[in-house]
Amino acid sequence: MGASPGWPVGECTSAPRPPVYAPLVSLLITVPVFGQHEYTHALVADLEREGADYLIVDNRGDYPRVGNERVTTPGENLGWAGGSELGFRIAFAESYSHAMTLNNDTRISKGFVDALLDSRLPADVGIVGPMFDGGFPYAVADEKPDAADYIPRPRYRVVPAVEGTALVMSRGCWDAVGGMDLSTFGRYGWGLDLDLALRARKAGFGLYTTEMAYINHFGRRTANAHFGGRQYHWGASGSMIRGLSRTHGFPAAMGILREMGMAHKRKWHKSFPLACTTSC
């Protein structure tokens, strides 16, 4: 799934790509880390099994390789948001057609990369993610097996947002939304995925969850260790609401937050069959 070197960071030699998967696609998965190396090592085994191209952003500067992992050390703690943004810029500078941020405290299903780049997804796809064992309600699988035992289903869901724990974005969508707003959402990262969703939807891109891919997420291990669980939750929640309200207005902020809830917008729980188009 590799790609040859391309543009320098921040420079593009062609117009933004249309919101459609090209016949040839490639994906660079960025894994921001800050300690908790046992989780990262387990995930690395999954990524190697899948033949994935991946980049570890070592925010603490002490990541111990277990093989030939590609690691970049920024020299400061960029956090999840800054580490993700760095990985996206590297991916698109190296001519990958898609970039992903993936939490280190996750395990991934078999066929994970191919599922996220599935040409049977709708042509307007800008952001896509997998099913979860816990997370945004409309992306939670009914059964919650170990990721390696997950049985893929050739279906997808139309969703209001894709959780930043495991989020793929196309180059065309990245160009259209203007990247990640770190000045507003950079400290905790909460709300960054919702901000990207609102801007992608406004630009005409579709957001989807594919039932062909699935992750186990062990839940804020790094953030809780760094900030403390209660402090992290309340600080991140307040920052998210303020940031979304300031950027998109209070009604839009409350609207997408309502869409996250189990009791609201049940239409997001519907799934549709993946069907080949002329591009398959």
N, C-alpha and C positions, 0 to 999 in steps of 0.2 A: 504493500500500500504506500510505498515511498514516493517522494517527489524530488525533483532536482532543484537546486538553489535558484531563486528568482530575484524578486525586487528587494532592495533594502527596506528596512522597517519604515513604514509611513509613506512609501512611494509606490505608485501603481503605474504600470506601463500601458494599461488598457482601461476601457470604460468598465464600470461595475457590471458583473455578470447578472443575467436574468435570474429570477427566483425559480430555478428548476435544476434538478440534478443533471449534470452533463453525462454523456455516455461513459466517460472515464472520470472517476472521482477518487479522491484520496483524503485521508483523515489523519491529523496529528492530535493525539490525546495528551492534554496537559494535566499533571497531577501535582498541585501545590502541596508542599509538606512542611511541617514544623514539628520535628520530633515524631513520636509515635511510630517508630520505624517498623515495628512488627506488623502493623497494618499495611504499610506500604509494601513490604516484602511479600506479603500474601497476595496483594493485588498485582504486583509485578509478575508473579507466577501465572496469574490469569492472563495478563496482557501478552506474555510470551507465548502462552498456549494459543492465543488468538492470532499471533503474528502481527500484532498491532505496532504502529509507529507511535512512540510515546516519549514524553519529556517530563522529567521530574524537576520541579522548581523548588530548590532546597532553601527555604526561607531562614533556617537556623544555621546553615552552613556545616552540618555534621552528618549528612546522610551517608550511611555505609553501603556501598554497592554490594549486591550479591551476584552480579554478573556483568553484563555489558550495558547496563542502563545508561541512557543519555541523561545527564544531569546538568542543570545550570544553577549557579549560585549567585543571586543578585547582590550579595553583600549587605543586605538589610532585609528586615522582615516586611515583605510586601503584603502579607496577609493572603487570605484566599482570593479576594477580589483582584488585588494587584498581581498576584502570581498567575491567576487565570488570564488576565488581560495581557501580561507579558507573553504567555504561551500562545494566545490567539495572534498577536502581532508576529511572533516568530513563525507560526504556521503559515500565515498568509504571505509573509516575506519570502518564504521558501516554496511558494507556489502550490501549497496544499489547497484543494478546493473547499475543504471543511476543517473546522477546528472544534475541539471539545474540551471542556473542563470536567474533571472527574475527581471526586473526593478520594483521599487515600484510604479512608475507613469504609471501603466498599469491596464487594466481590461481584464479578460479572458472569453472566451466563455464556454458554457456548454459542458461537456464531454471532457474538455481540457486535463486532465491527461491521460485518456485512449487513446485519439487520438495520443498523442506523444509517447505512448508505443505500438502502433498498430502493431500486428504481420504481417499484410499484407504489411508493408513497405518492400522494398528490403532487402535481407539478409545481404548485406554488409554495412548496415547503421551504421555510427559511430557518426554522428552529425545530428540532426533534429530540426526544428523549426516550428512555426505556420505561418499562414498568418497574415498580418498587415493592418491597415488602412493608414499607411504611413511608409516608410523605404526603404530597398533595393527594387528596382523597380520590380524585378521578384517575390517578395513575397507580393506585394500589391494587395489586393482583388479589383475586379472591383467595387463592391458595398461596402460601408463602414458603416455598421450598428453599433449600440451599440453592444458591445461584447455579451451581454446576448441574443440578438436577432439574432445572426449569425446562418445561416443554414449550417451545415457541408456538404461538398461534398466528396464522397469517391474517391478522387484523390490526387496525389502527384506530386511534381515538382523536377526535378534533378537540383541542384543549385551549383554555384561555392563557395558559403559561406553562412553561417547562421548568421544573425545579433545577436550580443551579448546581445541585449535587452531581448531576450527570446531564449536561446540556451540550448539544451539538448545534453549531451555526454554520450556514454556508457563507462563502466569501461575498456573494451578492447581498445577503442580508446584513452582514457586518458593515459593508460599505454604505448601505442605505440608512442604517440607524446611527452610523458615526461612531461605532465602538462602544466601550463601556464607560459609564459616567462615574469614575472613581472619586471625583471631588465631592459627590453627593453620597455615594453608597460604599466608599472604599474601606471604612474602618471595620465594620462587622461583615459587610457583604449582603446582609438581609435587604431584600427589595431590589437588588440589582437584576435578578432574573425577571421580576415583575416589570421593572422599568424597560428591560430589553423586549419583553413581550408586548407591552403597550406600544412601543415605538415600531416594532416589527409589524404588528397588526395595522397600525396607521399607514405604514409604507406598502401594505398590500400583500404581505407574506402570511402563509399559513403556519400554524403551530400544531404539532402532532406528537402523540405518544404511540410508539409501536409496541404491539404485544409480541413481537419477534425477539425482543431483548428485555432483560430483567436484571436487577441488581439487589443484593442485600446491602443495606446501609446500617452501620453500627452506631451512627448518630452523634455528631458533634464532639467526637473524642478530642480533637486538637483544640477546638474553640473552648470547650469546657475546661481543659487543662490549662489553657493560657489565660482566660478571663475569669473562670469560675462559673459554674452552671447558672445560678440565679442572676448574677450580674450580667452575664452574656445574654440571657433571655430578655430581660427587661431593657437593657441598653440597646440591643439589636432591634427589638420591636419598636421602641420609640423612634429610633433613627430611621427605620424603614418608613413609618407612617409620615414623619416629617419630610423625608426625601421625596416620596411619591406625591405628596400634596404640593410641595413646592414646585416639582417638575411638571406634573400633569394636572394639577388642580385637585381640590378635595373630593369632588364627586367622582372623578375617574379613579382616584386612589381607593376610595371606599368601595367603588364598584368592583374592581379586580380583587380586592380583599374578600368581598362577599362571594365571589366566584370560587375562592379557595375552599369555602366551607362545605361540609357534607350536606347540609340542609338546603343549599342554594344551587341553582343552575344544574339540575339533574341531567340536562341534555349532554353535559360534558362526559357523562359516564357511558354513553352509547359508543359502540364500536362498529367498524365497517370493514368489509373484507378488502384485503389488498388485492388489486387486480392489475394485470399487465396492461400497459398502454403501448402506443406505437414506439416508445423509447425503450421498452423492455428487451 
